[in-house]
């Protein structure tokens, strides 16, 4: 992510995991323009969604929340904690609206987080992110379910966003495609992103590119990712945490993983892919000052703080 024209350094603290919407919310809280973000997302050649930027409480703190709200035709109903982790888990942690793989899709919920989708390529089980087929619904109800990398790149290219925002967005999807390719044993150009290709997942990834560019972030420091334990349900069955796509991303990009005793998925494929695509270092300078702090809320309720903390720092 080096661009010597700019120079802000971002430090990401992911002790509650990370998902696409958590990341975007933290950048909005840091000062990324919500108007630039809204205009950019509205220019994408897809419909069926709107975004909401609000404030919520996490561990008693005032935190920014970024939410991609889908219309009825595109809703993936990924807010069902009982489905993802079992009834007892849902009762213990609260169903919150932290989306999750709901019927087969993935969430982007990281630690506390969210809707992100991605399991389609994320869970390593390319499942349908909009669990549509789950209930025997007609496939045409989810026209976004079978997008491949070329189709997603074409959508990004048509958006009215900066070249740098497009490049970052494409890089994130490339990381996801590579992880899915490895998980399923198929060439990257044959990977179909059901979940990741869902409307909300595309919106999260492109939003990440827009906000990073708007804040003129050129260096990104991420020491490690904190992940939970247990299993999570995807469309193709029960998978261990970290799910295959996250495990592949962490391995391929030499990202340090810290496994906690939290029962649940804290790191989503979209969240891991963002880190892999933009991280420039895993080591903080010995001394630094903090210029700004942003907190991005997760949607799920786990035994964690439930947010990503992003900081603009100076060595």
N, C-alpha and C positions, 0 to 999 in steps of 0.2 A: 504493500500500500504506500510505497514511497512516492511523494510528489513534493519536490523541494520548493515549489511555489508557496506551499502552505506549511504550517508547522505545529499544529496542536497535537499534544500527546494525550491519549486516552488510557486510563488505567481502569480495568474491569475487575471488580471483586464479585466472584460468582459463588458465594458460600451457600446460596439457596438454589443453586443450579442456574440454568439459563434457557430461555426460549426466545422465539422471534419477537413476540409482543413485549416481553420483559425488556429486551434489548432496546427496541424502538422507544418504549416509554421512558427508559433512563436517558436517552439522548434528547427527547423532548424536554425532559426535566432539566437537562443541562443547558437548554436554550435553543435547540433546533427549531426553526420556524414551523409552526403548525400550519400556517397558510401555504408555505412552499410545499409542505408535505401533502396537504389536501389537494392542491392543484396538480401535483405530480401524479398522485394516485387516481384522480378523476380523469387524467389523460390516458390511462391504460385502456386498451381496447377490450374491456370486459365489463360486464355489469353484474348485478346481483349482490352488491355490498355497499355499505357506508361505514365510515369510521367514527368513533367516539373517543374523545380525549377528556378524561375526568380525573378527579382526585379521590383517592381511597385511603383507608387506614390499614397499615401493616405493622404489626408489633407496636401499635400506638403511634407510629410515625405517619406523617403526611406524605403520600407517595403518588406518583403519576401513574395512570392506567391508560393504556392504548388498547382499544378493542375494535376488531373488524366485525361488524354486524352483518350477517348474511340474510338475504331474503328467503322466503319459504322454499323456493325452488333449489336454492344452493345450501341450505342449512345442513350442517353435518352432525348436529346434535352431539357434539363431543364434550358434554358437560357431565357425563354420568360416571361419578367416581365408583359407584357400586359395580358398574359393568367392568370398569377397568381393573379394579383391585379387589372386588368382592364386597358383599354387603357390609361385613364387619369393618372393612377399611373405610368405606364411605361413611359409616356411622361415626367412626372415631375421628376422622379428619374433616368431615363436613363435605357436602357435595359442591359447595361453592360453585362458581360457574367456571371452574377451572377446567375446562374442557379436557378432554382427553381422548383417548382413542376411540371413544365411544364407538360403538359398534364398528369396530374395524378401522377406525382411523386413528391417526395419531394426533397427537395433540401437539401442541407446541407448548406444552405447558411447562415449563421447566420448573422445577422447584417451586412450585408454587405457582406454577404457571400455567399454562395454558393452552390456548387453542391452537396452537399452531399446528397442527396438521402435520405434517410431515410425515407421518409414518408411512406414508405411502411409499415413500421411498424411505422412509425413515425407519420404520421398525425393522427395516431390513426385510420387510415382507411386503413390499409394494402392495399394499392393499389399498383399497379404495378409501379414499379419504372421505368421503362423504358418505356415510355408510349406507348409502342408498340401497345397494343390493341387499343389504341386510334384511330388509323387511320385504323383499320381493318387489321393490318399487321398480318402475321401468327405468332402464338405463338412461333413456333420454332425459330423465328428470335431472340428471347431473351431467350436463354436456362437458364439464370441465374435468371429468374423471380420467380421461385417457390422454392427457397432453404429454408429449415427449419434449426433450430438450430443445429441438429446433423450433417447435411451436412456442415454447416459453420465451426463447431468445427473440423470436419475431415480435412477440407482444412487448417485450422490454424495449426493443429497437423503435417501436412505434410510439412509445410514451414520450411526452413532452417534458423530459428531465435532462439534466446535464450529461455529457458524455462520460464523466467520471462516475456519476451515480449509476449509469447503465453498466459500466465496466464492473463495478463492485457487485451489482445484482447478478450479472452473468457468472461472475466468479463463485458466488455463493451457490448458485444452482449447479455449477460444474462440480463442486465438492460433493453435493448431495447425489448427483448422478453417478459419480465415481463410487461412492459408498454403496449405492443400490446395485450398481453393476457387479461389484464384488460379492455382495450378499446373495444375489440371484444367479450369478454365473452367466450373465449375458453381456454383450457389448453395450457401451454407454449409449450409443444411438438407438438401442432397442429398449432402453429403460423407459417405462411409461410412469409418469408421476401421478398416481391417482390422488393420494393425499397431498403430496407436495404440489401437485398441479392444481389443487383446489384454489378457489378464488381467494380465500383468506390467507393461504400460504404465499401465494404470489404477492399479495398486498404486503404481507409482513417483510418479505425479502426485499422488495423494491423500496419499501419505507426505510429499511435499514440503509440501503444505498443512498437514498435521498438525504437522510439525516446526517450520515457520516460526511457527505460532501458539503452540506450546508454548514456544519460545524468546522469545516476545514481540518478534519482529523487526518493526519498522515502517519502517525505512529500509534500502535495499539499494544498495550502490555497486558497480558493475561497469564498470571503465574500458574493457575490450575483451574480445573472445573470440579466442583463438588457434586457427587452423584449419590442417589439413594440406592436401596437394595430391594430384592424381591422380584416379582414378575409383573407384567402388564399384559392385558388382553389386546390383541390386534385382530384384524379380520381373519387372519389365517391361523389364529391360535394364540396360545399363551407363550410369551417370550420372556427371557431373563433380562433384568436391568443391569447394565446398560443394554439397550436394544442393539441388534446387529449393526444398524447404520451408524449409531453413535460410537460403538466400539471400533468400527472401521475408520471413522473419521479421526478418532483419538489416536489410533495406531498409525495411520498413514501420515498424520501431521505432527507426530511426537508431542501431543498435548498431554500434560501431566493430569492424572485423574486421582481425585481423593474420594474414596468411598466412605460414606457416612453410615450411621445406623438408622437413617430415616427410611421408613418403609414407603416406597413410591419412586416414581420416575422424576428426577429433578432436571435432567438435561435432555432436551429434545433434539432430534436430528437437525431441525432448523437452527436451533441455538448453537449446537456444536459446529454446524457448517459456517455460520457467521464468524465464529471465533477462528476457525481454521482459515477462512478466506481473508480475514483482515488483520490477524495478529502479526506483529512484527517482532515481538520479544516476549519472553516469559520471566524476565528479570527486572525488577524495579531498581532505579538508581539508588545509591546508598543514602543520598539526601535529596529530598524534593519538597516543593511547596504545592499546596492544593489551591487551585484558582476557582474551581467550581465543582459542585457535587450534584449528581442527578440520581434519583431513585426510581426504578421501574418495577411496577407491581406484577406479580404472578397471579394467575386466576385460581389455582388450586390451593387448598388449605392443607399443608403438611406441617410437621413439627419443625419448621424452620422460620426464619424471619420473613420469608416470602417475597423478597425483592432482590434485584440486581443493583449494586451500587457502582455508578460510573463517575469517574473523576477526571477533570482536566488538570494535569500536573505540569510542573516545570522543574527540571533537574537543577 
